[in-house]
Amino acid sequence: MLLTKAALVQQLLRSSSRRPSYPRSMATSFNGKVDRYDGITVDSAIEPCPSADDFSSRLRVSLENWIEQQKRTIWFKVDTTHSHWIPELTRNGFKFHHAKGDLAMLYRWLPANETCNVPPYAHTNIGAGAVVLNEANRQILVVKERHGLATNHWKLPGGYVEPGEDICDAAEREVREETGIIAKFKCLIAFRHVHSYAFGCSDIYFVSCLTPETFDITRGNREISECQWMKLEDFIAHPQVHDNNRQLAIKVQEYLQDKKAITMSKAIHPISGKRLCVYGIADTKDD
């Protein structure tokens, strides 16, 4: 049947709007970056693939190549702008490892004859509390929280350690934010460890002893309802102090008796070359 000129034009327009279908051999593999465990990490910001069909083809060819090369863990770092990758990745055996900000990290363990040894991500949160101790009159700085289930209890100032922040710096920052007091890290007194806490993670809370450099309180209104100096013995005996905080205060008493605690020194990591903190037991009598 002969087509009119108008019909022929319409047929050409329809055919040109269809997505071209390339043979599998034409799909290129992702390059990725080889890690020290002989795995591969593909970053969607570095190797974007806007089309879902093209991504499916590239992923299939890439997996074939990586299996042939006996690679181990394959990681895909996916930005939210490329979130259409995620359904295809999960269909191909990838699992979620973690998400942070605008990024999701998925992985697939390739060796079929070995048990996956990819460690879980961020299973422990780190907190920092502070005993701001005025040794001259055995007073410590105590606060009451504005929000939460224990707003009527006195406690030590403190909070979560921020990413890239040292424990000692976090303790100083929390004291400054909550009370306006400038205090400097002296030593670690104790720490507590609990499981299945915030976000289902384990939680380690380090309690440091800080030496105050200022004494006038300027309460932070956002999180704190009350703040004051209190005798250490009064804090231990106070009915509005939880047993956990009472135990920590008793550890302060023990520290004052023998002056032994965990102090911090700084060093350089032998592999990464980055600065690190080394904590160890020391005699602080002469400090």
C-alpha positions in Angstrom: 0.0 0.0 0.0 1.3 3.4 -1.0 1.5 6.0 1.8 0.5 9.6 1.2 3.2 12.2 1.9 1.6 13.2 5.2 1.3 9.6 6.4 5.0 9.0 5.6 6.0 12.0 7.6 4.0 10.9 10.6 5.5 7.4 10.4 9.1 8.9 10.3 8.3 11.1 13.3 7.0 8.2 15.3 10.0 6.0 14.5 12.5 8.8 15.4 10.8 9.3 18.8 11.3 5.6 19.8 14.3 4.8 22.1 17.0 3.1 20.0 17.7 -0.5 21.0 21.4 -1.2 21.1 22.9 -4.7 21.1 24.4 -5.7 24.4 27.9 -5.7 23.0 27.6 -1.9 22.4 27.1 -1.2 26.1 30.2 0.0 27.9 31.3 -1.2 31.4 31.5 1.2 34.3 35.1 2.0 35.2 34.8 2.5 38.9 37.7 2.8 41.3 39.5 -0.3 42.6 39.9 -0.4 46.4 42.6 -2.1 48.5 40.3 -5.1 49.0 40.1 -5.7 45.3 36.6 -4.3 45.1 35.1 -1.7 42.8 33.3 1.6 43.7 31.2 3.3 41.1 30.2 6.9 41.8 27.2 8.2 40.0 28.5 11.8 40.2 31.7 10.7 38.3 30.1 8.2 35.9 26.5 9.5 35.3 24.0 7.5 33.3 20.8 9.4 32.8 18.9 6.7 30.9 17.4 3.8 32.9 17.7 1.5 29.9 21.4 2.5 29.3 22.1 2.0 33.0 20.6 -1.5 32.9 22.8 -2.5 30.0 25.9 -1.0 31.5 25.3 -2.7 34.8 24.8 -6.1 33.1 28.0 -5.8 31.1 29.9 -4.5 34.1 28.8 -7.3 36.4 29.9 -9.9 33.8 33.3 -8.3 33.5 33.8 -8.0 37.3 32.8 -11.6 37.9 35.2 -12.7 35.2 38.0 -10.5 36.8 37.1 -12.1 40.2 36.4 -8.8 41.9 35.0 -9.0 45.4 32.7 -6.3 46.7 31.0 -4.0 44.2 29.9 -0.6 45.6 27.6 1.9 44.0 27.6 5.4 45.4 24.3 6.9 44.2 23.4 10.5 44.4 19.7 11.4 44.8 19.7 12.9 41.2 20.4 9.3 40.0 18.0 7.5 42.3 16.5 5.7 39.3 19.6 3.5 39.5 18.4 2.0 42.8 15.6 -0.3 41.6 17.8 -1.8 38.9 20.6 -2.3 41.4 18.3 -4.1 43.9 17.0 -6.3 41.1 20.6 -7.3 40.4 21.3 -8.4 44.0 22.6 -5.2 45.5 21.8 -4.4 49.1 21.7 -1.1 51.0 24.7 -0.5 53.2 24.1 3.1 54.3 22.7 6.5 53.4 24.1 9.9 54.3 22.7 13.2 53.2 22.1 13.0 49.4 23.9 9.7 48.9 23.0 6.1 49.2 25.6 3.3 49.2 24.7 -0.1 47.9 26.9 -3.2 47.6 27.0 -6.7 46.1 29.4 -9.4 47.3 30.5 -11.3 44.2 32.5 -14.4 45.4 29.9 -17.2 45.4 32.2 -19.6 47.4 32.9 -17.2 50.2 30.8 -15.7 53.0 30.3 -11.9 52.7 32.6 -10.1 55.1 31.5 -6.5 54.5 31.3 -4.9 57.9 28.0 -3.1 58.9 28.0 0.7 58.8 27.9 3.0 61.9 26.5 0.5 64.4 27.7 2.6 67.4 27.0 6.2 68.2 29.5 8.2 70.3 28.6 10.7 72.9 30.6 13.0 75.2 29.7 14.1 78.7 31.6 16.4 80.9 32.3 16.7 84.6 33.4 20.4 84.9 35.1 20.2 88.2 36.1 23.1 90.4 38.5 21.3 92.7 38.8 24.2 95.1 35.3 23.8 96.4 34.5 20.3 95.0 31.6 21.8 92.8 30.6 20.4 89.4 28.4 21.9 86.7 25.0 20.3 86.3 22.1 20.9 84.0 18.4 20.0 83.4 17.2 19.3 79.9 14.4 21.2 78.4 13.0 18.3 76.4 12.7 14.5 76.8 11.6 12.1 79.5 13.9 13.2 82.3 13.4 17.0 82.4 13.2 17.0 86.2 16.6 15.3 86.6 19.9 16.9 87.1 22.6 15.6 84.8 26.0 16.3 83.4 26.2 18.5 80.3 27.0 16.6 77.1 25.7 15.3 73.7 26.7 13.5 70.5 30.2 13.8 69.0 30.0 15.4 65.6 31.7 13.8 62.5 35.4 14.5 62.5 35.3 15.8 66.1 37.6 14.5 68.9 36.0 13.3 72.1 37.8 16.0 74.1 36.7 18.8 71.8 33.1 17.5 71.8 33.0 17.7 75.6 34.4 21.3 75.6 31.9 22.3 72.9 28.8 20.8 74.7 29.7 22.5 77.9 30.1 25.9 76.1 26.9 25.5 74.2 24.7 24.4 77.1 26.2 26.5 79.9 28.4 29.3 78.4 31.3 28.0 80.6 34.7 27.8 79.0 36.4 24.6 80.2 39.4 22.6 79.1 39.8 18.8 78.8 41.9 17.2 81.5 41.2 13.5 81.4 38.7 10.7 80.8 36.9 9.6 84.0 34.7 6.7 82.7 32.4 5.6 79.8 29.2 3.7 79.5 28.2 1.2 76.8 24.6 0.3 75.9 23.0 -1.6 73.0 19.8 -1.1 70.9 19.7 2.6 71.7 19.1 5.5 69.3 18.3 4.4 65.7 18.8 0.8 66.9 22.5 1.3 67.3 24.9 0.7 70.2 25.9 3.8 72.1 29.2 4.7 73.9 29.2 7.7 76.1 32.6 9.1 77.2 32.7 11.2 80.4 35.6 13.6 80.6 36.9 15.8 83.5 37.2 19.4 82.4 38.9 22.3 84.3 36.8 25.5 84.2 38.4 28.7 83.0 35.2 30.8 83.5 32.5 30.4 86.2 29.6 32.7 85.2 26.8 30.6 83.7 25.1 31.7 80.5 22.4 29.0 79.9 21.7 27.8 76.4 17.9 28.1 76.1 17.5 25.7 73.2 18.1 22.5 75.1 18.7 23.4 78.8 16.0 24.6 81.3 18.3 24.9 84.3 22.0 25.1 85.0 24.0 25.6 88.2 27.1 24.7 90.2 26.5 21.9 92.7 28.6 20.3 95.4 29.8 16.8 94.2 28.5 15.2 97.3 25.1 16.9 97.0 24.8 15.7 93.4 25.5 12.1 94.4 22.9 12.2 97.2 20.3 14.3 95.2 16.9 12.5 94.7 16.6 14.1 91.2 19.8 12.4 89.9 19.6 9.2 87.9 21.6 6.2 89.1 23.7 6.3 85.9 24.9 9.9 86.6 25.3 9.0 90.3 27.7 6.2 89.4 29.7 8.6 87.1 29.9 11.1 90.0 31.2 8.4 92.3 34.0 7.7 89.7 34.9 11.4 90.1 35.3 10.9 93.8 37.6 8.0 93.1 39.6 10.1 90.7 40.0 12.8 93.3 41.4 10.3 95.8 44.1 8.6 93.7 44.5 11.1 90.8 44.8 8.3 88.2 42.8 8.7 85.0 42.9 8.3 81.2 44.8 11.2 79.5 45.2 12.0 75.8 48.1 12.6 73.6 48.2 13.2 69.9 50.1 11.3 67.2 50.1 10.5 63.5 48.5 7.4 62.0 51.3 5.3 60.3 49.2 4.4 57.2 46.8 7.4 56.6 49.2 10.0 57.9 46.3 11.7 59.7 46.4 13.1 63.2 45.0 10.8 65.9 44.4 10.8 69.6 45.9 8.2 71.9 44.3 7.6 75.3 46.1 5.9 78.2 46.1 5.6 82.0 48.3 8.2 83.7 49.0 9.8 87.1 47.6 13.3 87.1 48.8 14.4 90.6 51.2 17.0 89.3 48.7 18.5 86.7 
